[in-house]
């Protein structure tokens, strides 16, 4: 099993139009979008730290369970579904709202943003592919818990984490201010 999903090249992202002179109220949707992304970032950092500790043998299953059990997203997953299934559903839901509502509305109100939202949609497709690959890799790891299976799952996770962190930052910078300028709610 190899990971043949390539990450988009950040240098090919279209630059958004500059929106100067935004009021505090107009910046509120950008801050809200960043708060949503920050929740995902915190959980990814915690998972990344656990993976590193597992790789280096500096943690044990009890500590992993305790740390994971304290993550807010895991508490939600316990209530509403499996970890992978719920994470995929949250990311899919977030991206579906953007793809089906925010992006078309922004493109309709500000034609200069059409290339930006088209790129963001393309990145959502890659995120989806990586999420599906990660689920497959983790399922394989459960059935074949060896070093190779761990490395394959780790590569996919690291690609997903890299892409999501880059994507979140670009999205916040590229469309965050426009959401307030054009009164598009998050």
Secondary structure, DSSP 8 states (H G I E B T S, - for coil): ---------GGGS-------S--HHHHHHHHHHHHHHHHHHHHHHHHHHHHHHHHHT---HHHHHHHHHTSHHHHHHHHHS-HHHHHHHHHHHHHHHIIIIIHHHHHHH-GGGHHHHHHHHHHHHHHHHHHHHHHHHHHHHHHS-SHHHHHHHHHHHHHHHHHHHHHHHHHHHHHHHHHHHTT---
